[in-house]
Amino acid sequence: MEPELKSLRIDRNRRTSGAGSPWATRWILTGVFLLLLLGAARFIYAYLNNVPEVQIQRVTAISGSSGRQETGDVILNATGYIVAAHKIQVASKVLGRVAWIGVEKGDRVREGQVIVRLEDDEYRAQLQQAKGQFVSLEARLAELQSGSRPEEVERARHDFEEAKANVENAKISLERTQKLLQAAVIAKQALDDAQSRYDRESARLASLQRTYDLVKIGPRREQIDSMRGQVDQARGAVAFYETQLANTLIKAPVTGTILERVVEKGEFVTTSFVGERGAKGFVVSLADLRDLKVELDINQNDFAKLGPRQKGVVTTDAYPDRKYDGVIDEISPEANRQKATVQVKVKVLNPDDYLRPEMNANVAFMTERKDTVISRAQPLIFVPASAVRNNSVFVLAGDKVIRREVKTGGVSPQGLRVEQGLAGGEDLIVNPPESLKDGDRVRRKEG
């Protein structure tokens, strides 16, 4: 048994072949390295996914100026619509058919510019007739005012002298007939004829004498005044038809912009609104877009915050970055019982071409502004109100956040004014997460 046990002993001095191969060692090390690399990648991926993504806004400092500057706080925000202060529907003063129209929707027109022309044949004929009547009556008045012509006076005198001679002749004939009747030479009928002839000539003489006197005096004052009245009436008729003819040219009453055009060539225009398919009551509507207001319905609970000539800042949904100064220009004398509101109109002091009637508009009403001294070294810094939490903000430095205490002032249309804590140029975190703390890592939100 002993020789067999000796044969089972391990010879430590004897090398085993294949167990220490260098290729096996390399494969083992490569596998371990890959496992470590995969673990690190998994760790980094998990780390990055746990880093919150935040929105960044660069803080801008507006240079202040030495001296005094007005500041104010927003006390009320209201929403309404932009309206033209004076919207005009241009109507015709006369009936007629449109012969020409020279404007389109959106065109700017000047005061007095012809925008529509109506057919005018009938009005020209009426004017011509009135002018003829006026000329005739004016000539008759001139005739009366000039009195009788010398020829007319001479003819009246001649007729009077002739009648006077006839009366003398009839008188002599009557006296002769009376003597012959007394001598019983002629019958009484001859005397009656002579007497009748004398009476007739005497009456004619009296009539011609009155005519001669009137011709010498001229027309009566009443006749001249009556004729003068007829001339004035005819002159008024001419002026009326001239106005009617001029009214066939429809002109812009003010300088402004065409908002609506409702007629076409060939359509009939009347002086009153008839309907969509009938004659049109107006031809265009226009307004001066340099005179705009914002129409607001203010809740009665907020109405006490406002006062006459209250100032505000006007913005629109279409162009939120454009701001316009405004002031309360009109307050309705009565409230709306159904809505529990009071209508207020804010005049836009500096309108431009970006504003359009019927646009949505917001008005931020400001408190009475007070003068505050602002030095050149003190910049004006405004940040979104959502960036401030517990009187502090978070700014980004690299991939970590830093918490800063800030002192804020009033609210303005530009945002919340920061008086201390920021100098401008910082990358501010807007809407920071509730769990965000000083020193946390974050990722910048792209876009």
C-alpha positions in Angstrom: 0.0 0.0 0.0 2.8 2.4 0.7 4.1 2.5 -2.9 0.5 3.3 -4.0 0.1 6.1 -1.6 3.4 7.7 -2.8 2.1 7.6 -6.3 -0.9 9.8 -5.2 1.2 12.7 -3.8 1.3 16.0 -5.7 4.6 17.0 -7.0 4.6 20.8 -6.4 7.8 21.3 -8.4 6.1 19.9 -11.5 4.4 22.6 -13.8 1.0 22.0 -15.1 0.5 22.6 -18.8 -2.3 24.9 -20.2 -3.6 26.3 -16.8 -1.5 29.5 -17.0 -2.2 30.4 -20.7 -1.9 34.2 -21.3 -4.9 34.3 -23.7 -7.2 33.0 -21.0 -6.1 35.8 -18.6 -6.8 38.4 -21.3 -10.3 37.2 -21.9 -11.1 37.2 -18.2 -9.8 40.8 -17.8 -11.8 42.0 -20.9 -15.0 40.6 -19.5 -14.5 42.2 -16.1 -13.8 45.6 -17.8 -17.0 45.4 -19.9 -19.0 44.6 -16.9 -17.6 47.6 -15.1 -18.2 49.9 -18.1 -21.9 48.8 -18.4 -22.4 49.5 -14.7 -20.9 52.9 -15.0 -23.1 53.7 -18.0 -26.1 52.6 -16.1 -25.2 54.7 -13.2 -24.6 57.9 -15.3 -27.9 57.3 -17.2 -29.8 57.0 -13.9 -28.0 60.1 -12.6 -28.8 62.2 -15.6 -32.5 61.2 -15.6 -32.8 62.3 -12.0 -31.5 65.9 -12.9 -34.5 68.2 -13.3 -34.8 70.3 -16.5 -35.5 74.0 -16.0 -36.4 77.0 -18.1 -33.8 79.8 -18.1 -34.2 83.5 -18.8 -31.4 86.0 -19.0 -31.8 88.9 -16.5 -31.7 92.3 -18.2 -30.8 95.5 -16.4 -32.3 98.7 -17.8 -30.1 101.7 -17.2 -31.6 104.2 -14.8 -31.2 107.9 -15.2 -30.4 110.5 -12.5 -33.2 112.7 -11.4 -36.8 111.8 -10.8 -38.8 109.1 -12.5 -42.5 108.1 -12.1 -43.3 104.6 -10.9 -46.6 102.9 -10.1 -48.1 99.6 -9.2 -50.8 97.6 -11.0 -54.1 97.7 -9.1 -56.4 96.1 -11.7 -56.2 94.1 -14.9 -59.1 94.2 -17.3 -59.8 92.7 -20.7 -61.9 94.2 -23.5 -61.9 95.2 -27.1 -60.4 98.0 -29.1 -63.0 100.2 -30.8 -62.9 103.2 -32.9 -63.8 106.3 -31.0 -66.0 107.6 -33.8 -67.1 105.0 -36.4 -69.0 106.8 -39.2 -71.4 105.3 -41.7 -71.3 107.5 -44.8 -74.7 107.8 -46.3 -76.1 109.5 -49.4 -78.3 112.7 -49.0 -80.1 112.0 -52.4 -81.5 109.1 -54.2 -79.6 107.7 -57.1 -77.8 104.8 -58.8 -74.1 104.3 -58.2 -72.1 105.4 -61.3 -68.6 105.0 -59.8 -67.0 104.0 -56.5 -63.4 104.7 -55.9 -62.4 103.0 -52.6 -61.8 99.6 -51.3 -61.8 98.1 -47.8 -58.7 99.3 -45.9 -58.0 102.3 -48.0 -57.1 105.6 -46.3 -59.1 108.6 -47.4 -58.7 112.3 -46.7 -61.5 114.6 -45.5 -63.4 115.9 -48.6 -62.2 113.1 -50.9 -64.8 111.8 -53.4 -65.5 108.1 -52.7 -68.8 107.5 -54.6 -70.4 109.2 -57.5 -74.2 108.8 -58.3 -75.9 109.3 -61.7 -76.8 113.0 -62.0 -78.8 113.5 -65.2 -82.1 114.2 -63.5 -80.5 116.7 -61.0 -78.8 118.6 -63.8 -82.1 119.0 -65.7 -83.9 120.2 -62.6 -81.1 122.7 -61.9 -81.4 124.0 -65.5 -85.1 124.5 -65.2 -84.7 126.3 -61.9 -82.1 128.6 -63.3 -84.4 129.6 -66.3 -87.2 130.5 -63.9 -84.9 132.5 -61.8 -83.6 134.5 -64.8 -87.1 135.3 -65.9 -88.3 136.6 -62.6 -85.1 138.5 -62.0 -85.7 140.3 -65.4 -89.3 141.2 -64.4 -88.1 142.6 -61.1 -85.5 144.8 -62.9 -88.3 146.0 -65.1 -90.4 147.1 -62.2 -87.5 148.7 -60.4 -86.6 150.7 -63.5 -90.1 152.2 -63.7 -92.0 153.3 -66.9 -90.0 154.0 -70.0 -90.2 157.5 -71.6 -92.1 156.0 -74.6 -94.7 154.5 -72.3 -95.2 157.9 -70.5 -95.5 159.7 -73.8 -98.1 157.3 -75.1 -100.1 157.6 -71.9 -100.0 161.4 -72.2 -101.1 161.3 -75.8 -104.0 159.0 -75.0 -105.0 161.4 -72.2 -104.8 164.5 -74.4 -106.9 162.8 -77.1 -109.5 161.8 -74.6 -109.6 165.4 -73.3 -110.2 166.7 -76.8 -112.9 164.2 -77.3 -114.6 165.4 -74.2 -114.5 169.0 -75.3 -115.9 168.1 -78.7 -118.7 166.1 -77.0 -119.5 169.0 -74.7 -119.9 171.4 -77.7 -122.0 169.0 -79.5 -124.2 168.5 -76.5 -124.7 172.3 -76.0 -125.6 172.7 -79.7 -128.2 169.9 -79.5 -129.8 171.5 -76.5 -130.3 174.8 -78.4 -131.7 173.0 -81.4 -134.1 171.1 -79.2 -135.3 174.3 -77.6 -136.0 175.7 -81.1 -137.9 172.5 -81.9 -135.6 171.8 -84.8 -134.6 168.3 -83.7 -136.2 165.5 -81.7 -135.4 164.8 -78.1 -133.6 161.6 -79.2 -130.7 163.6 -80.6 -130.2 165.3 -77.3 -130.1 161.9 -75.5 -127.4 160.6 -77.9 -125.3 163.7 -77.5 -125.6 163.5 -73.7 -124.6 159.8 -73.8 -121.6 160.5 -76.0 -120.4 163.2 -73.6 -120.8 161.0 -70.5 -118.8 158.2 -72.3 -115.9 160.4 -73.3 -115.8 162.0 -69.8 -115.5 158.5 -68.2 -112.8 157.5 -70.7 -110.9 160.7 -69.9 -111.0 160.0 -66.2 -109.6 156.5 -66.8 -106.8 157.6 -69.1 -105.9 160.4 -66.6 -105.4 157.8 -63.8 -103.4 155.6 -66.2 -101.2 158.6 -67.2 -100.6 159.4 -63.5 -99.7 155.8 -62.7 -97.3 155.6 -65.6 -95.6 158.7 -64.5 -95.3 157.4 -60.9 -94.2 153.9 -61.9 -95.0 150.5 -60.3 -96.3 150.4 -56.7 -93.9 149.4 -53.9 -96.0 146.4 -53.1 -95.6 145.1 -56.6 -91.9 145.4 -56.4 -91.8 143.7 -53.1 -93.9 140.9 -54.3 -91.7 140.4 -57.3 -88.6 140.5 -55.2 -90.1 137.7 -53.1 -90.6 135.6 -56.1 -87.1 136.2 -57.2 -85.7 135.1 -53.8 -87.8 132.0 -54.0 -86.4 131.2 -57.5 -82.9 131.8 -56.2 -83.5 129.4 -53.3 -84.7 126.8 -55.8 -81.5 127.2 -57.8 -79.4 126.8 -54.6 -81.4 123.7 -53.6 -80.9 121.9 -57.0 -77.2 122.9 -57.0 -76.9 121.2 -53.6 -78.8 118.2 -54.8 -76.4 117.9 -57.8 -73.4 118.4 -55.5 -74.7 115.6 -53.2 -74.4 113.1 -56.0 -70.7 113.2 -55.2 -70.4 111.5 -51.8 -67.3 112.6 -50.0 -65.4 111.4 -46.9 -66.5 113.5 -43.9 -63.3 113.0 -42.0 -59.8 111.6 -42.6 -59.7 107.9 -41.8 -59.7 104.3 -43.0 -62.4 102.5 -44.9 -63.7 99.7 -42.6 -66.5 98.4 -44.8 -67.8 99.0 -48.4 -71.4 97.9 -49.0 -72.3 99.1 -52.5 -71.2 98.3 -56.0 -71.6 100.1 -59.3 -75.2 100.0 -60.6 -76.8 99.5 -57.1 -79.5 102.0 -56.0 -78.7 104.2 -53.0 -81.5 105.7 -50.8 -81.5 108.2 -47.9 -82.7 105.6 -45.4 -81.8 102.0 -44.7 -83.9 99.5 -46.7 -82.3 96.1 -46.3 -79.7 93.7 -47.5 -81.4 93.1 -51.0 -83.0 96.5 -51.5 -81.5 100.0 -51.8 -78.6 100.7 -49.5 -78.8 103.2 -46.7 -75.1 103.9 -46.6 -72.2 103.3 -48.9 -69.1 102.9 -46.7 -68.2 103.0 -43.0 -64.9 104.6 -41.9 -63.1 105.6 -38.8 -60.0 107.5 -37.8 -57.7 104.7 -36.5 -55.5 107.3 -34.8 -58.4 107.8 -32.3 -58.9 104.4 -30.6 -60.3 103.3 -27.3 -60.5 100.1 -25.3 -64.0 99.2 -24.3 -64.0 97.4 -20.9 -66.7 96.0 -18.7 -65.5 96.5 -15.1 -67.0 94.4 -12.4 -68.8 96.6 -9.8 -66.7 95.1 -7.0 -63.6 96.5 -8.7 -65.1 99.8 -9.9 -64.1 101.6 -6.7 -60.4 101.0 -7.6 -60.6 103.3 -10.6 -61.1 107.0 -11.0 -61.5 109.7 -13.6 -58.4 110.0 -15.9 -57.0 106.8 -14.4 -53.8 105.8 -16.3 -53.1 102.3 -17.5 -50.9 100.3 -19.9 -52.7 98.7 -22.9 -51.5 95.4 -24.6 -53.0 93.2 -27.2 -53.1 89.4 -27.6 -51.8 89.8 -31.1 -48.7 91.8 -30.1 -48.1 91.2 -26.4 -44.6 92.8 -26.5 -46.0 96.2 -27.7 -47.3 98.4 -24.9 -49.4 101.6 -25.2 -50.2 104.3 -22.7 -53.8 104.8 -22.0 -56.1 106.9 -19.8 -59.8 106.5 -18.8 -61.7 108.8 -21.2 -65.3 107.7 -20.7 -67.3 106.1 -17.9 -70.8 105.0 -18.5 -73.4 106.9 -16.4 -75.2 103.8 -15.6 -74.3 100.2 -14.8 -75.4 97.0 -16.5 -77.7 95.2 -14.1 -77.5 91.8 -15.8 -73.7 91.7 -15.9 -73.1 93.7 -12.7 -70.6 95.7 -14.6 -69.9 99.3 -15.5 -68.6 100.1 -19.0 -65.3 102.1 -19.1 -63.5 103.3 -22.2 -59.7 103.8 -22.1 -58.3 106.2 -24.7 -55.1 104.9 -26.4 -52.7 107.8 -26.3 -50.1 106.5 -28.7 -51.8 104.2 -31.3 -49.9 102.9 -34.3 -50.6 100.7 -37.3 -50.5 97.5 -35.3 -53.8 98.2 -33.5 -57.1 97.3 -35.2 -60.7 97.8 -34.1 -62.3 94.7 -32.5 -58.9 93.3 -31.3 -58.7 91.7 -27.9 -56.9 94.1 -25.5 -55.7 94.0 -21.9 -55.4 97.1 -19.7 -53.3 97.2 -16.6 -54.5 100.1 -14.5 -51.8 101.7 -12.4 -51.8 103.5 -9.1 -51.2 107.2 -8.9 -47.6 107.5 -9.8 -45.2 109.1 -7.4 -41.8 110.6 -8.1 -38.9 108.5 -6.9 -35.2 109.3 -7.2 -33.2 106.9 -9.3 -29.5 107.3 -9.7 -27.5 106.3 -12.7 -25.7 103.5 -10.8 -29.0 101.8 -9.9 -30.3 99.8 -12.8 -33.9 98.8 -13.2 -34.3 95.0 -13.1 -37.6 93.3 -13.8 -38.2 89.5 -13.5 -41.2 87.3 -13.9 -43.2 87.0 -10.7 -43.1 83.2 -11.1 -39.3 83.2 -10.6 -39.5 84.6 -7.1 -40.2 82.2 -4.2 -40.0 83.1 -0.6 -38.1 86.3 -1.4 -35.4 84.4 -3.3 -34.5 83.3 -6.8 -32.4 80.6 -8.3 -29.7 81.4 -10.8 -27.7 78.9 -12.9 -23.9 78.6 -12.6 -22.6 75.8 -14.8 -24.9 72.9 -14.1 -25.7 73.9 -10.5 -28.2 76.4 -9.0 -27.4 79.1 -6.6 -30.1 80.5 -4.3 -30.1 84.3 -3.9 -32.1 86.5 -1.5 -33.8 89.4 -3.4 -35.7 92.5 -2.4 -38.6 93.2 -4.7 -40.6 96.4 -5.3 -43.9 97.0 -7.2 -45.4 95.1 -10.1 -45.4 96.7 -13.5 -46.2 95.5 -17.1 -42.5 94.5 -17.4 -42.8 92.2 -14.4 -41.7 92.3 -10.8 -39.1 94.9 -10.0 -36.0 93.7 -8.1 -34.4 96.3 -6.0 -31.6 94.2 -4.5 -30.0 90.8 -5.1 -29.5 90.8 -8.9 -27.2 93.0 -11.1 -28.3 91.8 -14.5 -26.8 89.2 -16.9 -27.6 86.2 -14.6 -29.3 83.1 -16.0 -32.5 83.1 -13.9 -34.6 79.9 -13.4 -38.2 80.6 -14.3 -40.9 78.5 -12.4 -38.3 76.6 -10.2 -39.5 73.2 -9.0 -40.7 73.0 -5.4 -38.0 70.5 -4.5 -35.2 72.6 -5.9 -32.5 73.5 -3.4 -29.3 75.5 -3.3 -26.5 73.5 -5.0 -28.7 71.1 -6.9 -27.7 70.1 -10.4 -30.1 70.9 -13.2 -30.3 70.8 -17.0 -31.1 73.7 -19.2 -34.4 73.3 -21.1 -33.7 73.5 -24.8 -36.0 75.7 -27.0 
